[in-house]
Amino acid sequence: MATINFVPDDYIQQRQSSRANSLYLILLVAVLCGIGATFSVLKMRQRSVQAELNELSRQLSQAKEQIAKLEELKSKNKTRLNVMMMTAALIEPVPRSILLACLTNNLPGGVSLTALDMKEREIPKTPIPASAVPKAGAAQKPGFAVKPGPAAANAAPAVPAAPAEPEVTLTIQGLAPSDIEVANYIANLSEAVLFDQVQLVQSQERDVEGIKFREFRLTARIRPDLKLTRKDIEEIRKKRDQTI
């Protein structure tokens, strides 16, 4: 028996087309929503990355500032060190190398140094006597006597303070074959341009690996009014080079 369909074909096609369009629209909305969500996520990540980049840039700028300050501090310290070295060279009356060269140049044969100690202290200069200071009213006309008042009688004459001067003392220890070499070394140091007041403190016998030596200790003072010239320094260095 034949089936009779009372629904027109155009209505069926239109309905199928409407369903397809609705499905396409739903899919389009889903795609758009996915794109929007992806864009939002990317935007958030971009903002977080930009914030991290800004923080890194800030830390980098701070590090550059700290490095610049450190370099400036190093430069200042280097300048101060150079100034201190120059000042020490100017203040020190005798360079250490010249002092050691003078000590070794005057060593007799067979004598060797074992220890050297240097001490510096300040000693005041001789004060100006009060009698050398002119008294008040000393220059008066002859025939007139002025009686000093009580304030003038009790006032002491003003004596200028004497500046202190440095005194450098050396303690020299060494070994010598006999007391003759020790005496020769004392004589050589006494005649040297750098020292005065060379004195023997101790001399005793000492056995070193089966050989008997004289262990001595001397004291010497660097001349307080010493002023070395370039010629003196060159002679000391030349004698040291010849000894070596």
LINQUIHU-V811634 format. One line per field, one symbol per residue. ss: DSSP state (h for helix, s for strand, l for the rest). phi: phi as a letter, one per 20 degrees, with the letter a starting at -180 (. if undefined). burial: # if it has 16 or more other ideal C-beta (glycine too) atoms within 10 Angstrom, else .. A space follows every 50 residues. Layout:
ss: ???
phi: ???
burial: ???
This chain:
ss: llllllllhhhhhhhhhhhhhhhhhhhhhhhhhhhhhhhhhhhhhhhhhh hhhhhhhhhhhhhhhhhhhhhhhhhhhhhhhhhhhhhhhhhllllhhhhh hhhhhllllllssssssssssssslllllhhhlllllllllllllllllh hhhhlllllllllsssssssssssssllhhhhhhhhhhhhhlllssssss ssssssssllsssssssssssslllllllhhhhhhhhhhhhhhl
phi: .feddeefffffffffffffffffffffffffffffffffffffffffff fffffffffffffffffffffffffffffffffffffffffffcffffff fffffefffnecedbbccccbddffffffffeefefnfecffnccdefff fffefeffdffefecfcdddddcaccfbffffffffffffeffedblfce ebbbebdclndecdeccdcbdfgfefcfefffffffffffffff
burial: .................................................. ..........................................##...##. ###.###...#....................................... .................#.#.#.###....##.###.##..#.##..#.. ............########.##....#.......#...#....
